[in-house]
Amino acid sequence: MVQQLTPVTSDTEYDIIYPESDGKPMADNTIQFRWIVTLKENLEILFAAIADVFVAGDLLWYPVEKNKKCLAPNAMVVFGIPKGDRRSYKQWEENNIAPQVVFEILSSSNTTKEMANKLLFYQRYGVEEYYIYDPETVDLTGLQRSGEDLEVIEEMNGWVSPRLGVRFELTPDKLEIYRPDGQRFLTFVELDQLREQERQEKDAALLQLEQERQRYQDLLARLQERGIDPENL
């Protein structure tokens, strides 16, 4: 009896499953988490009115089809594709457009080897601007594409991102990022406080308007009591 063997089939003949999570936490501590959220949400706000700018945080990016090599930048911006929810970023399904700008927020768990591998990945797969921020040491590193390489930006204080238009301001104590209109990137708490301040100012302006209207009505009433027609004044 001849036993028939099942032919060995290469993985490429099957549908490849691209995991939607790398199993790692988005952040290791509250500082890192706050910065990731602040960056992602402020970038969303910055490009909210532009339909073909996609912003994501901690989303797995697969540059090459049938290859499970991927990374999940803490924040990334892609120009030239529509907004919308995605379970992962499969570049071949997005007109083969790579994220042009990526951010990484460091924590104590990041190793030199890990960050070197990330740099090689972003360099190889077409990132134009790569920003690395360590909130513990208030250290910001920026890299910009030059040919095939990502080269270090010598001076980050006052640097304006060519793609984003945002400006980075560094002091020994903190990093602040400003939109092209001069508005500073704000945390959720600061955004809520700003909305509350604007609401209070609006309420105060409406109250003042109502008080002025009431004074006007009172003046008309007094004139009429004296037999004076305001229209004839």
Legacy VTK file of the C-alpha trace (Angstrom):
# vtk DataFile Version 3.0
C-alpha trace
ASCII
DATASET POLYDATA
POINTS 233 float
0.000 0.000 0.000
1.360 3.332 -1.028
0.840 6.104 1.525
0.028 9.458 0.002
1.728 12.341 1.736
0.057 15.710 2.090
2.138 18.162 0.102
3.899 20.850 2.078
2.328 24.184 1.270
4.125 27.456 1.766
2.636 30.088 4.039
2.086 32.363 1.068
-0.662 30.045 -0.205
-2.704 30.684 2.914
-4.212 33.888 4.200
-1.618 35.356 6.519
-2.952 36.537 9.848
-1.578 39.911 10.864
-1.917 40.301 14.654
-3.608 43.472 15.839
-1.597 43.630 19.057
2.019 43.013 19.932
1.041 42.046 23.471
2.890 44.986 24.982
1.283 47.721 27.095
0.880 51.103 25.452
2.739 52.751 28.328
4.761 51.775 31.387
3.832 54.721 33.581
1.499 57.701 33.872
3.971 60.209 32.436
4.558 58.198 29.291
0.831 57.514 28.906
-0.057 61.203 29.317
2.443 62.219 26.661
1.266 59.573 24.193
-2.368 60.615 24.598
-1.541 64.321 24.466
0.467 63.934 21.276
-2.073 61.751 19.500
-5.125 63.828 20.431
-3.517 67.197 19.674
-2.374 65.908 16.286
-5.961 64.776 15.666
-7.176 68.272 16.536
-4.513 69.877 14.353
-5.623 67.960 11.253
-9.318 67.540 12.085
-10.444 69.634 9.110
-8.230 67.826 6.586
-9.876 64.680 5.243
-6.788 62.900 3.971
-4.591 62.982 7.082
-4.699 59.895 9.296
-3.454 60.036 12.887
-3.055 57.001 15.131
-1.538 55.988 18.428
-0.097 52.582 19.308
-1.350 51.063 16.030
0.606 48.202 14.469
2.102 49.213 11.124
2.864 46.448 8.617
4.974 47.906 5.790
5.186 44.820 3.563
2.517 42.320 2.518
3.097 38.676 3.482
5.615 39.820 6.054
4.734 39.993 9.736
7.465 42.493 10.547
5.751 45.451 12.208
6.000 48.226 14.779
3.462 50.269 16.722
4.690 53.876 16.991
3.391 55.736 20.025
1.954 58.243 17.551
2.073 58.440 13.779
0.754 60.741 11.070
0.050 59.675 7.495
-0.633 62.258 4.819
-2.542 61.220 1.715
-5.003 58.667 3.089
-8.495 59.158 4.543
-9.351 59.247 8.218
-11.151 56.276 9.711
-10.825 53.426 12.165
-8.318 50.678 11.438
-7.407 47.503 13.307
-3.843 47.809 12.005
-2.066 49.814 9.337
-1.360 47.542 6.370
0.602 49.765 4.055
-0.209 47.847 0.852
-3.919 48.545 1.519
-3.226 52.281 1.907
-1.842 53.116 -1.552
1.503 51.927 -0.190
1.907 55.202 1.723
4.199 54.936 4.734
3.653 57.092 7.823
5.640 60.251 7.217
5.964 61.257 10.884
6.326 59.023 13.952
6.819 59.711 17.651
8.224 57.521 20.400
7.897 58.423 24.084
10.573 56.709 26.155
10.303 54.927 29.480
12.878 53.143 31.612
12.013 49.819 29.961
13.265 50.912 26.533
16.634 49.361 25.730
19.350 50.692 23.457
18.960 47.656 21.197
15.202 48.166 20.953
15.529 51.815 19.988
18.285 51.024 17.471
15.995 48.463 15.830
13.165 50.989 15.708
15.433 53.516 14.045
16.471 50.967 11.423
12.821 50.021 10.833
11.662 53.622 10.386
14.663 54.407 8.224
14.145 51.373 6.003
10.417 51.821 5.490
10.243 55.467 4.542
9.544 57.606 7.614
10.442 61.231 6.903
10.506 62.596 10.456
11.143 60.652 13.647
10.891 62.251 17.100
11.976 60.568 20.339
11.119 62.202 23.659
12.219 61.168 27.141
9.897 62.960 29.600
12.002 61.905 32.574
15.106 63.725 31.356
13.277 66.252 29.133
15.411 65.123 26.210
14.083 65.436 22.667
15.806 63.891 19.663
14.637 64.527 16.131
15.674 62.839 12.916
14.867 63.910 9.372
15.194 61.926 6.174
18.091 62.714 3.915
18.181 60.320 0.992
18.070 56.786 2.372
18.972 57.785 5.922
17.382 59.465 8.910
19.844 62.052 10.140
19.862 63.736 13.537
18.532 67.294 13.712
21.268 69.254 15.462
19.091 71.810 17.291
15.595 70.817 18.424
14.776 73.901 20.491
12.700 76.047 18.155
12.618 73.368 15.457
9.551 73.466 13.188
8.447 70.166 11.696
8.352 70.458 7.882
5.427 68.034 7.665
3.383 68.990 10.733
4.185 72.685 10.999
4.436 72.345 14.792
7.201 74.037 16.774
9.127 72.382 19.611
10.195 74.571 22.537
12.570 73.043 25.085
13.545 74.341 28.500
15.468 72.448 31.208
12.127 71.616 32.858
9.708 70.821 30.044
8.892 70.379 26.386
6.115 72.427 24.833
4.740 71.941 21.330
2.959 74.725 19.455
0.606 74.511 16.510
1.146 76.772 13.472
-1.513 79.146 14.879
0.502 79.526 18.086
-1.789 77.377 20.250
0.080 75.099 22.631
-0.568 71.342 22.711
-2.768 70.843 25.792
-3.568 67.857 27.981
-7.179 66.715 28.356
-7.372 68.477 31.721
-6.052 71.727 30.237
-8.470 71.445 27.305
-11.371 70.980 29.731
-10.227 73.952 31.813
-9.993 76.050 28.646
-13.518 75.059 27.602
-14.801 75.908 31.068
-13.058 79.293 30.969
-14.554 80.012 27.543
-18.008 78.972 28.815
-17.716 81.282 31.818
-16.573 84.164 29.600
-19.496 83.539 27.243
-21.948 83.432 30.164
-20.486 86.664 31.553
-20.804 88.367 28.154
-24.434 87.226 27.823
-25.180 88.464 31.345
-23.643 91.842 30.565
-25.679 92.058 27.372
-28.855 91.207 29.259
-28.077 93.832 31.916
-27.520 96.474 29.235
-30.794 95.508 27.548
-32.613 95.770 30.885
-31.092 99.221 31.557
-32.236 100.327 28.133
-35.756 99.057 28.810
-35.796 100.821 32.190
-34.698 104.083 30.529
-37.466 103.801 27.924
-40.012 103.188 30.662
-38.922 106.279 32.618
-39.068 108.465 29.499
-42.540 107.206 28.695
-43.668 107.923 32.274
-42.657 111.553 31.658
-44.536 111.641 28.411
-41.411 111.651 26.304
-41.402 109.696 23.065
-37.842 108.326 22.564
-38.341 108.203 18.799
-38.751 111.980 18.732
-35.533 112.656 20.596
LINES 1 234
233 0 1 2 3 4 5 6 7 8 9 10 11 12 13 14 15 16 17 18 19 20 21 22 23 24 25 26 27 28 29 30 31 32 33 34 35 36 37 38 39 40 41 42 43 44 45 46 47 48 49 50 51 52 53 54 55 56 57 58 59 60 61 62 63 64 65 66 67 68 69 70 71 72 73 74 75 76 77 78 79 80 81 82 83 84 85 86 87 88 89 90 91 92 93 94 95 96 97 98 99 100 101 102 103 104 105 106 107 108 109 110 111 112 113 114 115 116 117 118 119 120 121 122 123 124 125 126 127 128 129 130 131 132 133 134 135 136 137 138 139 140 141 142 143 144 145 146 147 148 149 150 151 152 153 154 155 156 157 158 159 160 161 162 163 164 165 166 167 168 169 170 171 172 173 174 175 176 177 178 179 180 181 182 183 184 185 186 187 188 189 190 191 192 193 194 195 196 197 198 199 200 201 202 203 204 205 206 207 208 209 210 211 212 213 214 215 216 217 218 219 220 221 222 223 224 225 226 227 228 229 230 231 232
